[in-house]
Amino acid sequence: MKKTVLEELAFARSGDKNDVCNIGVMARRPEDYDFLVRELTAERVKAHFGALIQGPVVRYEWPAIEALNFVCYAALDGGASRSLRMDALGKNFASHLLTLEL
């Protein structure tokens, strides 16, 4: 099977609330959704972010719109008002996830 980066198969958006990051991943084409469901697991997402995500990652499927939603707990070093990270917000998580090789 040929490897590809997630960006070729999906769009993504992310946001944050306190120490939780939410990443929505939407298939570019209906035929890509089943592949994403099979390959883009919560475990794979957590591994991709490494030490940035300290808590669990929970995946929710939304087949009606061919999308997956990942809720990443303890992902923002305490949140924007507590973190010493350069960028403690979850806005950039989607961009980083799109670099994942599948």
C-alpha positions in Angstrom: 0.0 0.0 0.0 1.3 3.5 -0.9 1.9 5.8 2.0 0.4 9.3 2.0 0.0 12.2 4.4 -3.3 12.9 6.0 -3.6 16.3 4.3 -4.1 14.5 0.9 -7.1 12.7 2.3 -8.7 15.2 4.7 -9.3 18.7 5.9 -8.9 19.5 9.7 -9.8 22.2 12.2 -8.9 22.4 15.8 -9.7 24.4 18.9 -9.3 24.4 22.6 -11.0 24.9 25.9 -8.8 25.0 29.0 -6.5 21.9 28.8 -8.5 20.1 26.2 -7.9 20.2 22.4 -10.5 19.2 19.9 -9.5 18.2 16.3 -12.1 17.7 13.6 -10.9 15.7 10.6 -13.2 15.7 7.5 -12.6 13.4 4.5 -12.0 15.2 1.2 -13.9 12.5 -0.7 -16.6 10.1 0.5 -14.4 7.1 -0.5 -11.6 8.3 1.8 -13.8 8.1 5.0 -13.6 4.3 5.5 -9.8 4.5 5.2 -9.7 7.2 7.8 -11.9 5.2 10.2 -9.7 2.2 9.8 -6.3 4.0 9.9 -6.7 7.2 11.9 -7.1 5.8 15.4 -7.0 7.6 18.7 -3.8 5.8 19.5 -2.2 6.9 16.3 -3.2 10.5 16.9 -1.8 10.4 20.4 1.5 8.8 19.2 1.8 11.5 16.5 1.8 14.3 19.1 4.1 12.5 21.5 4.6 14.3 24.8 2.3 17.2 23.9 -0.7 15.1 24.8 -0.4 13.8 28.4 -4.0 12.5 28.8 -6.2 10.2 26.7 -7.4 10.8 23.2 -11.0 9.9 22.5 -12.3 9.5 18.9 -15.8 10.1 17.8 -17.1 9.1 14.4 -19.6 11.2 12.5 -20.4 9.1 9.3 -23.2 11.4 8.2 -20.6 14.1 7.3 -17.7 11.7 6.8 -15.8 13.2 9.7 -13.9 12.1 12.8 -13.5 14.2 16.0 -10.6 13.7 18.4 -10.8 15.1 21.9 -7.3 15.3 23.4 -7.2 15.7 27.2 -4.2 17.2 29.1 -2.9 18.5 25.8 -2.3 22.2 26.4 0.0 22.2 29.4 -2.8 23.4 31.7 -4.4 25.8 29.2 -3.6 29.2 27.8 -3.6 31.1 31.1 -1.4 28.5 32.9 1.1 27.2 30.3 4.6 28.4 29.7 4.5 27.0 26.1 5.1 29.5 23.3 1.7 28.6 21.9 -0.5 27.0 24.5 -3.6 27.0 22.3 -5.0 24.1 20.3 -5.4 26.1 17.1 -2.2 24.6 15.5 -3.0 21.0 16.3 -4.9 20.4 13.1 -2.0 21.6 11.0 0.3 19.3 12.8 -2.0 16.3 12.5 -2.3 16.8 8.7 1.4 16.0 8.5 0.7 12.4 9.8 1.9 9.8 7.3 -0.6 7.0 6.8 
